[in-house]
Amino acid sequence: MSPEDALAAAVPDLDDWDVPLRCFRCEGEFSVAYQYVRPGVVLHCPHCGGSFVPNTALYQGLSKRLSSFHGSWSKSFAEFRDRRAKELASFEASQKAELAKLEADLRKIAGGAELAGGPQKHRGWL
């Protein structure tokens, strides 16, 4: 798994996002998946067992904030992924160019060397 995939997996789907709630009876805090925080749904405090029914204002506030965050995060992540793909392609192209240059340099060096045991150019009489 790439670091980008791990980061993508770290942010859950909108409906699976844990919403922190506080019981008005015992002041205990607990979390509920966003999909269950809807007007008319009866939730129960895990600390005291009291019932809690989210109202429309709570739902709309949570919905607006989570949708805004999730949309912004998804857009930023898509831009990041595109930028990384372009950077990777650019890096690979520059590395291939460097490799081709190295190979040409090695051929030039090896082609100009006089090897021991190889045929010698006749230099005439000294």
HUTA-V447233 format. One record per residue. N is the residue number from 0. NEAR is the number of other ideal C-beta (glycine too) atoms within 10 Angstrom. Layout:
# HUTA-V447233
N_NEAR + N_NEAR
This chain:
# HUTA-V447233
0_7 + 1_9 + 2_8 + 3_13 + 4_10 + 5_9 + 6_12 + 7_15 + 8_9 + 9_7 + 10_14 + 11_12 + 12_10 + 13_15 + 14_10 + 15_10 + 16_18 + 17_11 + 18_18 + 19_8 + 20_18 + 21_12 + 22_19 + 23_10 + 24_13 + 25_12 + 26_10 + 27_14 + 28_12 + 29_16 + 30_11 + 31_18 + 32_13 + 33_20 + 34_13 + 35_12 + 36_19 + 37_15 + 38_12 + 39_9 + 40_13 + 41_9 + 42_17 + 43_13 + 44_19 + 45_12 + 46_13 + 47_11 + 48_10 + 49_13 + 50_10 + 51_18 + 52_11 + 53_19 + 54_10 + 55_10 + 56_9 + 57_16 + 58_17 + 59_11 + 60_11 + 61_17 + 62_14 + 63_10 + 64_11 + 65_16 + 66_11 + 67_10 + 68_13 + 69_16 + 70_11 + 71_10 + 72_12 + 73_13 + 74_10 + 75_10 + 76_14 + 77_11 + 78_10 + 79_12 + 80_15 + 81_10 + 82_10 + 83_13 + 84_11 + 85_10 + 86_10 + 87_10 + 88_10 + 89_10 + 90_10 + 91_10 + 92_10 + 93_10 + 94_10 + 95_10 + 96_10 + 97_10 + 98_10 + 99_10 + 100_10 + 101_10 + 102_10 + 103_10 + 104_10 + 105_10 + 106_10 + 107_10 + 108_9 + 109_9 + 110_7 + 111_7 + 112_9 + 113_8 + 114_7 + 115_5 + 116_5 + 117_7 + 118_7 + 119_7 + 120_6 + 121_6 + 122_6 + 123_5 + 124_4 + 125_3
